[in-house]
Amino acid sequence: MFLHALFVGIAAANKMQRVVFVNNNLIDGEKSLVWSFDLASRRVTRLPASLSSSFDFVSGAAICGDSYYAIHAEIETGTVGLTFVANFSTSAAVQYLAVPSLLHAVWCDPQQPGRLLVVRSDPGTPEAIFHVARYDPSTQTSNDVVQIPTTWNWAEDDAVFAFDVSANRVWASGPVTSGVFENSGAVFAVDVSANGTSTAFTLGYEAGWLGFLFPTSSSTGFGYRQLDQNYDLRWATFTLEAGKVTCTDGSTVSTTLWAGGSPLAACDDVVVAASLPSNNLTLADARTGKTIWSASLESLGVKAPNAGALAAVCA
């Protein structure tokens, strides 16, 4: 999965002060490095951990207390796993944890401290089968909470998964008919505190679907609506109500803010995108999708060649 951009949302300055990310090294034998981007000073600092360049860190990540978790994969061999760095701000110790199958998203589990919520998939016919699961890093085992209904289709884009901490709900968005962007989309909200009860919402448009979404409450959120295969993206706010998703479209979103298959995280009112092939780090207004600041990773001290600021999460 080749990425063209990554979103990372940032909370208000008094809550979220930085973004932690992996700079994937494209040179065999060299390490991929972990960095921290300070939102106030807009400076980048290298963290102690160095990660195996055999793995691609192009999917989700989570910070739980002092622990950093990043999904990794090796495309050539089909190897999948979860990278764990305890005391990531000060420690260089890295563990590579086994996982039951390919992971697409990871979050801290507020109900079971020390454990994680993940979205995982298994091969299926004709489509992959997705589950929301609880994962225990100490035993490297997982228990499925619920299967995401097969009427929902994954569009090979991990940006379509989100977690609403306040309501304990995992959201999944995608087209109703796989590969047909002109069809309506669907959103599923899975309640992970009530034995996996899932509620389906149908996107109230003849075309398009939410290619990225971030919940701001149990029934509202923002993100972008993808209209066609040419990635005609519109920034939108949306409401889940009476079985439908009602979108209010804003301005057209630059394709540099397209996630390109990587999951997105968001915290309040700022979105950070690391765009390829320019390798620019861009701050955008989460309410409008408009760029408010941009600089190349290399000018910030993150040396090329790299594959962008991936496996990123705000802290």
C-alpha positions, 0 to 999 in steps of 0.5 A: 500500500503506497501512501500519498498523505497522512492526516493526524489530528491535533488537540488544543495546545493545552491538551495535545502538544506534539505528534509522534511519528515514524520516518520510514527509511527506504534504504535497506539496512538502515533504521527507521527513526521515531520523531516528535513534532512540537505543535507550538514551536513547530520543531522536530526532535528525534526520540531514542527508538530506532525501528527495523527498516524491514517493516513498513510503518504505514498504518495506525498508532497509539500512545497509551500512557508512556507506551507507543504502539505502531502497526507494522507490516512487511509487504513482500513476506506478508509479515504483520505485527505491532511495534511496542516502545515503552517509555518512548520519550526516554527509552530505545528499547523496542519489542515486536509483538505478534498479532492474530492477523493484519491490523488496520487501526489501534487505540487505547482501551479505556475500559481495560487499561493496559489493553488495546482496541484494534480493527483486524481482518482475515481473508474472505471470499470475495471480501475480507472479513473485519472484526473489532477486537481487544488485544493484550500486549502482555500475552500477545493475544486478542478476543473479538468483540464483534464482526463488522457487517459484511454489507459494509465494504472496505475500500483499501483505506485505513482512514475509514476507522475511528474511535469515539472515546466518550461513547466507546464506539468504533466507527467504520465507513465505506462504500456499500458496493465494493469498488463502485465509488458512485454508489452510496456509502455506509457508516457502522458504529460499534458499541464496544461497551455493550457486547458489540452492538452495531448500528448501521447508518446509510450515507444520504447521498446518491454518490460518494462516501466518507473516506475519512471521519472523526467523531466529535460526539456520539452522533456528529463529526467531521472529515472528507467525503470522497465523490469519485475515483479521481479523489474529488474530496469535499470537507464535510461535517456530518450527523448520524440520525434516524439511520442516515448520515447527513453531510454538510459539504464545505470546500474542495480538499486538496489531494495532498490531504488524501490519506492514501490508505493510511488511517487518520487520527484527529484531536480537536481543531488541527489536522497534520498531513505528511504528504508524498512525494513532496514530504511536506508536513502540513497543518490544516484547519479541521473545520475547513480542511484549509492549509494554515502552515506547511514545511518540508520534513527535510527542512525540519531536520528529518532527512530524506529518503523517507516515506513520510511522517507515518504511524503518527499520533498526537500526544 
